[in-house]
Amino acid sequence: MHCKYIIEGYTNEGRKFRPSDWIDRIASMMASYGSSHRLVFSELLHPELYKGQKCLIIDTELQTKDPAMFDYVMNFVKSNDLKMSEVCDSMESELGS
């Protein structure tokens, strides 16, 4: 089953995590510049709307393709006590809403 982790901009205690651009900063670590000279985020690690909130989306394939980056992001989530959930195949229609 294919899954993704959704990391919200709030701690498990409900406080908004700062700085406010942390999602873009982390996602840009795997981004590259496309032919249009604009930043293109990786499908494995990117910002996306989830239930109306900007979140960081991590595809579980990242663990296989770039274990160091996966560990970095997971350690960041854990050390900052960020709210994280998992969405699998049948639930992916919620992404982007």
C-alpha positions as a Markdown table, in Angstrom:
| # | Residue | x | y | z |
|---|---|---|---|---|
| 1 | Met | 0.0 | 0.0 | 0.0 |
| 2 | His | 1.3 | 3.4 | -0.9 |
| 3 | Cys | 1.2 | 6.0 | 1.8 |
| 4 | Lys | 2.2 | 9.6 | 2.6 |
| 5 | Tyr | 2.9 | 11.4 | 5.8 |
| 6 | Ile | 1.3 | 14.8 | 6.4 |
| 7 | Ile | 3.1 | 17.1 | 8.7 |
| 8 | Glu | 1.0 | 20.1 | 9.9 |
| 9 | Gly | 2.3 | 23.5 | 11.0 |
| 10 | Tyr | 1.2 | 22.9 | 14.6 |
| 11 | Thr | 2.6 | 21.0 | 17.5 |
| 12 | Asn | 0.7 | 18.2 | 19.1 |
| 13 | Glu | -0.2 | 20.7 | 21.9 |
| 14 | Gly | -1.9 | 22.9 | 19.2 |
| 15 | Arg | 0.6 | 25.7 | 19.1 |
| 16 | Lys | 1.5 | 27.2 | 15.6 |
| 17 | Phe | 5.1 | 26.2 | 14.7 |
| 18 | Arg | 7.5 | 29.1 | 13.8 |
| 19 | Pro | 9.1 | 30.2 | 11.7 |
| 20 | Ser | 6.1 | 30.3 | 9.4 |
| 21 | Asp | 8.1 | 29.4 | 6.3 |
| 22 | Trp | 9.6 | 26.1 | 7.7 |
| 23 | Ile | 7.6 | 24.0 | 5.2 |
| 24 | Asp | 9.0 | 25.7 | 2.2 |
| 25 | Arg | 12.5 | 25.6 | 3.7 |
| 26 | Ile | 12.4 | 21.9 | 4.2 |
| 27 | Ala | 10.7 | 21.1 | 0.9 |
| 28 | Ser | 13.3 | 23.2 | -1.0 |
| 29 | Met | 16.0 | 20.9 | 0.2 |
| 30 | Met | 14.9 | 18.4 | -2.4 |
| 31 | Ala | 13.6 | 20.9 | -5.0 |
| 32 | Ser | 15.4 | 21.8 | -8.3 |
| 33 | Tyr | 15.0 | 24.5 | -10.9 |
| 34 | Gly | 13.0 | 23.4 | -13.9 |
| 35 | Ser | 13.2 | 24.5 | -17.5 |
| 36 | Ser | 11.1 | 27.5 | -16.7 |
| 37 | His | 13.8 | 28.6 | -14.2 |
| 38 | Arg | 11.3 | 28.2 | -11.4 |
| 39 | Leu | 11.6 | 26.0 | -8.3 |
| 40 | Val | 10.0 | 22.6 | -8.7 |
| 41 | Phe | 9.3 | 20.6 | -5.6 |
| 42 | Ser | 10.0 | 16.9 | -5.5 |
| 43 | Glu | 7.0 | 14.6 | -5.5 |
| 44 | Leu | 8.6 | 12.9 | -2.5 |
| 45 | Leu | 8.8 | 16.0 | -0.3 |
| 46 | His | 6.6 | 19.0 | -1.0 |
| 47 | Pro | 4.2 | 21.6 | 0.4 |
| 48 | Glu | 0.5 | 21.0 | -0.3 |
| 49 | Leu | -2.9 | 22.0 | 1.1 |
| 50 | Tyr | -4.5 | 19.5 | 3.4 |
| 51 | Lys | -7.9 | 20.3 | 4.9 |
| 52 | Gly | -7.3 | 24.0 | 4.0 |
| 53 | Gln | -3.9 | 24.2 | 5.8 |
| 54 | Lys | -0.5 | 24.3 | 4.2 |
| 55 | Cys | 1.4 | 21.1 | 5.2 |
| 56 | Leu | 4.5 | 19.2 | 4.3 |
| 57 | Ile | 3.9 | 16.0 | 2.4 |
| 58 | Ile | 6.4 | 13.2 | 2.6 |
| 59 | Asp | 6.0 | 10.2 | 0.3 |
| 60 | Thr | 7.0 | 7.0 | 2.1 |
| 61 | Glu | 9.2 | 6.2 | -1.0 |
| 62 | Leu | 11.6 | 8.8 | 0.3 |
| 63 | Gln | 12.7 | 6.4 | 3.0 |
| 64 | Thr | 14.0 | 4.1 | 0.3 |
| 65 | Lys | 15.2 | 6.6 | -2.2 |
| 66 | Asp | 16.9 | 9.1 | 0.2 |
| 67 | Pro | 17.1 | 7.6 | 3.7 |
| 68 | Ala | 19.2 | 10.4 | 5.0 |
| 69 | Met | 16.7 | 13.0 | 4.0 |
| 70 | Phe | 13.8 | 10.9 | 5.4 |
| 71 | Asp | 15.6 | 10.6 | 8.7 |
| 72 | Tyr | 16.4 | 14.3 | 8.8 |
| 73 | Val | 12.7 | 15.2 | 8.3 |
| 74 | Met | 11.4 | 12.6 | 10.8 |
| 75 | Asn | 13.9 | 13.8 | 13.4 |
| 76 | Phe | 12.8 | 17.4 | 12.8 |
| 77 | Val | 9.2 | 16.4 | 13.3 |
| 78 | Lys | 9.9 | 14.5 | 16.4 |
| 79 | Ser | 12.2 | 17.1 | 18.0 |
| 80 | Asn | 9.7 | 19.8 | 17.4 |
| 81 | Asp | 6.7 | 17.7 | 18.4 |
| 82 | Leu | 4.8 | 18.4 | 15.1 |
| 83 | Lys | 1.5 | 17.0 | 14.3 |
| 84 | Met | 1.8 | 14.2 | 11.8 |
| 85 | Ser | -0.6 | 11.7 | 10.2 |
| 86 | Glu | -0.5 | 9.1 | 7.6 |
| 87 | Val | -2.7 | 8.9 | 4.5 |
| 88 | Cys | -2.8 | 5.8 | 2.3 |
| 89 | Asp | -4.1 | 5.1 | -1.2 |
| 90 | Ser | -7.8 | 5.2 | -0.6 |
| 91 | Met | -7.6 | 8.4 | 1.5 |
| 92 | Glu | -5.4 | 10.5 | -0.9 |
| 93 | Ser | -8.5 | 12.3 | -2.4 |
| 94 | Glu | -8.3 | 14.5 | 0.8 |
| 95 | Leu | -5.0 | 16.0 | -0.4 |
| 96 | Gly | -5.2 | 19.3 | -2.2 |
| 97 | Ser | -8.4 | 20.3 | -0.5 |
